[in-house]
Amino acid sequence: PEDCWMAIGGKVYDVTAYLPDHPSAPRVILPWCGKDADQAYRTKTRGRPHSVEADRLLRRYFIGELVAK
C-alpha cells in the first residue's frame, strides 16, 4: 500500500496517494499493485466500466508508458 503502481491500457499509474480516497476500501485495489490491471479497471471485476470521471482522475497518476522487453 505504500507503493502501488499498476498498468492500465498500456500506461503505468502510481495510485499510491489515491488509495485512501478510493470510494471502495483500498483492499479492492491492492491485489492489482504491480500488475496489469486493465481488465479489472475496465470491468471493476463486476462487469461494468469505471465512469468518465474516474478516467479523468486516473490521468493525474500517470507516470509513463508500459514498454515490453
C-alpha positions as CSV (number, residue, x, y, z in Angstrom):
1,P,0.0,0.0,0.0
2,E,2.9,2.4,0.4
3,D,4.0,1.9,-3.2
4,C,1.2,0.9,-5.6
5,W,1.8,1.1,-9.3
6,M,-0.3,-0.6,-11.9
7,A,-0.6,-0.8,-15.7
8,I,-3.9,0.1,-17.3
9,G,-4.3,0.3,-21.1
10,G,-0.6,0.2,-21.7
11,K,0.1,3.1,-19.3
12,V,1.6,3.0,-15.9
13,Y,0.0,4.8,-12.9
14,D,1.2,5.4,-9.4
15,V,-2.0,5.3,-7.4
16,T,-0.4,5.1,-4.0
17,A,-1.7,8.6,-3.0
18,Y,-5.2,7.7,-4.2
19,L,-5.7,4.5,-2.1
20,P,-7.2,6.3,0.9
21,D,-9.5,8.3,-1.3
22,H,-10.9,5.4,-3.4
23,P,-14.7,5.0,-2.9
24,S,-14.2,1.3,-2.0
25,A,-11.8,0.1,0.5
26,P,-8.1,0.0,-0.6
27,R,-8.3,-3.8,-0.4
28,V,-10.1,-3.7,-3.7
29,I,-7.1,-2.1,-5.5
30,L,-4.2,-3.7,-3.5
31,P,-4.3,-7.1,-5.4
32,W,-3.6,-5.2,-8.6
33,C,-0.5,-3.3,-7.4
34,G,2.5,-4.2,-9.5
35,K,0.3,-5.9,-12.2
36,D,-1.6,-5.3,-15.4
37,A,-4.9,-4.1,-14.0
38,D,-6.5,-3.3,-17.4
39,Q,-9.3,-5.9,-17.2
40,A,-10.0,-5.1,-13.6
41,Y,-10.2,-1.4,-14.3
42,R,-12.4,-1.9,-17.4
43,T,-14.9,-4.1,-15.6
44,K,-14.4,-3.2,-11.9
45,T,-14.3,-7.0,-11.7
46,R,-18.1,-6.9,-11.7
47,G,-18.7,-6.4,-15.4
48,R,-19.2,-2.7,-15.5
49,P,-16.7,0.1,-16.5
50,H,-15.4,2.9,-14.4
51,S,-17.0,6.3,-15.1
52,V,-15.7,9.0,-17.3
53,E,-14.8,10.9,-14.2
54,A,-12.7,8.0,-13.0
55,D,-10.9,8.1,-16.3
56,R,-10.1,11.8,-15.8
57,L,-9.0,11.2,-12.3
58,L,-6.7,8.4,-13.3
59,R,-4.7,10.8,-15.6
60,R,-3.4,12.6,-12.5
61,Y,-1.5,9.4,-11.6
62,F,0.1,8.7,-15.0
63,I,3.8,8.2,-14.8
64,G,4.7,6.5,-18.1
65,E,4.1,4.1,-20.9
66,L,4.4,0.4,-20.4
67,V,7.2,-1.0,-22.5
68,A,7.5,-4.7,-23.1
69,K,11.1,-6.1,-23.2
